[in-house]
Amino acid sequence: MATTEEIEAAQRKLDRARSERDSWKGKNRHNYEMAALLVAALEKQLAKLVADSGH
């Protein structure tokens, strides 16, 4: 079962990854795509943590 701290940490990681992804938009397609993949993975991880916690 995921704790509130784990969920909050995952949300912070996701927020940072989204910011980094957005910083690459229009500059470097490869880096943007790689960052987008990271965002997608972190979104799945966060969703699983939330589902496991019952929130």
N, C-alpha and C positions, 0 to 999 in steps of 0.2 A: 504494500500500500504506500502510495506516494505521500510525502509530507508537504505541508504548505511551503516550507523552505525550498524543497526540491522543485516544486511548481514555479515558485518565484524566480529561482535561479535559471530554470529553463526559459522562462519568459524574458529574462534579461539577456540571455544568450541569443534568443530569437530577435529581440529588438536590435542588438548590436549587428547581427548578421543581416537584417533587413537594411540597416543604415549603410553597411558596407556594400551590399548589393546595389542599393540605389546610387551610391557614389560612383559605381562603374558604368551606370547607364549612359549610353552615348559616347563612352570613351574607349572601352576595350570590350568587344563582344565576348571573347573567350572568358575573361575574368568575370564579366557580368553573369554569363551562363553558369560558371562554376559556383559563384556566390548564390545564384538562384537555386541551384541544387542543394546547397547547404541549408538555405532557408526552408525548402520543402521538407528536408529531413528533420530539421528542428521543429517544424510545425507538427509533423507526425509524432515526434517524441513528446512534445507538449500535450497533444491530444490524448496520447496513451496515458501519460501521467495523470491528467485530469480525470480520464475515465476510470483509471485504477483507484483514484482517491475517492470517487463518489461525489465529487463537487459538480 
